[in-house]
Amino acid sequence: MEFNRINAYRIMWLFVFFDLPTNTKGERKAASQFRKKLLKDGFTMMQYSVYIRHCASRESMEVHVKRVRSSVPSAGQVSMMSITDKQYGNIINFWGHKTKAMPPPKAQLEMF
């Protein structure tokens, strides 16, 4: 009997980093549409050009990688990185001079 236990090493976080041109009206529109697609797919803005998403498993993460890949604009640079929930727990955030905990991501409903 196989037992798949959800733990901090199976749960993944997907980071999307991007630097998109915004010189022309068309480029601004493409960058805005890309950000809106990330939000619609459940990503949360960590910084202006850094978005994160919680994924329950590596398989779930791969689905979101494909979605991001399909919406990448023709110009600019987009990078993705995945880390485990255990690694994510080691992030230290600074806002101003004091260390603060990052606000919790929005709750997501997953259907099996």
C-alpha positions as CSV (number, residue, x, y, z in Angstrom):
1,M,0.0,0.0,0.0
2,E,1.5,3.3,-1.1
3,F,1.1,6.2,1.4
4,N,1.7,9.7,0.0
5,R,2.0,12.0,2.9
6,I,1.9,15.7,2.3
7,N,4.9,17.3,4.0
8,A,7.1,20.4,3.7
9,Y,9.3,18.7,1.1
10,R,6.4,17.8,-1.3
11,I,4.5,21.1,-1.2
12,M,6.1,23.6,-3.6
13,W,6.2,27.3,-4.1
14,L,6.5,28.7,-7.6
15,F,8.2,32.1,-8.1
16,V,7.9,34.1,-11.3
17,F,10.4,36.9,-11.9
18,F,10.0,39.2,-14.9
19,D,11.4,42.3,-16.5
20,L,9.1,43.4,-19.3
21,P,9.5,46.4,-21.5
22,T,7.0,49.2,-21.1
23,N,8.2,51.8,-23.6
24,T,5.3,51.7,-26.0
25,K,1.6,51.5,-25.4
26,G,1.6,47.9,-26.8
27,E,4.4,46.8,-24.5
28,R,2.6,48.3,-21.5
29,K,-0.6,46.5,-22.4
30,A,1.3,43.2,-22.9
31,A,3.0,43.6,-19.5
32,S,-0.3,44.4,-17.8
33,Q,-2.1,41.4,-19.4
34,F,0.8,39.1,-18.2
35,R,0.4,40.4,-14.6
36,K,-3.4,40.0,-14.7
37,K,-3.0,36.4,-16.0
38,L,-0.7,35.6,-13.1
39,L,-3.2,37.0,-10.6
40,K,-6.1,35.1,-12.3
41,D,-4.0,31.9,-12.0
42,G,-3.7,32.3,-8.2
43,F,-0.3,34.1,-8.0
44,T,0.3,36.7,-5.3
45,M,2.5,39.7,-5.8
46,M,5.5,39.5,-3.5
47,Q,7.3,42.5,-5.1
48,Y,6.4,44.5,-8.2
49,S,8.0,42.0,-10.7
50,V,8.0,38.9,-8.4
51,Y,4.9,36.8,-8.1
52,I,4.5,33.6,-6.0
53,R,2.1,30.7,-5.9
54,H,1.6,27.8,-3.5
55,C,1.3,24.4,-5.2
56,A,0.2,21.3,-3.3
57,S,2.6,19.1,-5.3
58,R,5.2,19.0,-8.0
59,E,2.5,17.9,-10.5
60,S,0.4,20.9,-9.7
61,M,3.4,23.2,-10.0
62,E,4.1,21.8,-13.5
63,V,0.5,22.7,-14.6
64,H,1.1,26.3,-13.5
65,V,4.5,26.4,-15.2
66,K,2.8,25.5,-18.5
67,R,0.2,28.2,-18.0
68,V,2.8,30.9,-17.3
69,R,4.9,29.7,-20.3
70,S,1.9,30.0,-22.6
71,S,1.3,33.6,-21.5
72,V,4.8,35.0,-21.7
73,P,4.9,38.2,-23.8
74,S,7.1,38.2,-27.0
75,A,9.5,40.8,-25.5
76,G,11.2,40.9,-22.1
77,Q,12.5,38.3,-19.7
78,V,10.5,35.9,-17.5
79,S,12.2,33.4,-15.1
80,M,10.6,30.8,-12.9
81,M,12.0,29.1,-9.8
82,S,10.4,26.4,-7.6
83,I,11.3,25.7,-4.0
84,T,9.9,23.4,-1.4
85,D,7.7,24.6,1.5
86,K,10.5,23.8,3.9
87,Q,12.9,26.2,1.9
88,Y,10.2,28.8,1.7
89,G,9.9,28.8,5.5
90,N,13.5,30.1,5.7
91,I,12.8,33.4,3.9
92,I,13.6,36.5,5.8
93,N,11.7,39.6,4.8
94,F,12.6,43.2,5.6
95,W,10.2,46.2,5.3
96,G,12.0,49.3,6.5
97,H,14.3,48.6,9.4
98,K,12.4,45.9,11.2
99,T,11.8,42.2,10.2
100,K,8.2,41.4,9.6
101,A,6.4,38.3,8.7
102,M,5.1,38.1,5.2
103,P,1.3,38.3,5.0
104,P,-0.2,34.9,4.5
105,P,-1.2,34.0,1.0
106,K,-4.8,33.9,0.1
107,A,-6.5,30.6,0.9
108,Q,-6.9,28.4,-2.2
109,L,-9.5,25.7,-2.7
110,E,-8.2,22.6,-4.5
111,M,-10.6,20.0,-5.9
112,F,-9.4,16.5,-6.2
